């Protein structure tokens, strides 16, 4: 799932070299944390959160096919 998220997000951001994806397993759920360049945060979130929600939907569909659970969170600092 991490590779799927990386592929999608690299296509969205202007600074793909600043993209950091961290995976943590929490029981039966995989949590994917994403950090992007501050100038790319708006692009990843999208209008009214539609872009990030679409990425989450694609990841959940891919995970469901493998009978896994996944969540995606954007880390802003």
Secondary structure, DSSP 4 states (H G I P E B T S, - for coil): -HHHHHHHHHHH-S-GGG-EEEEEEETTEEEEEEE--GGGHHHHH-GGGHHHHHHHHHHHHHHHHTT-EEEEEE---
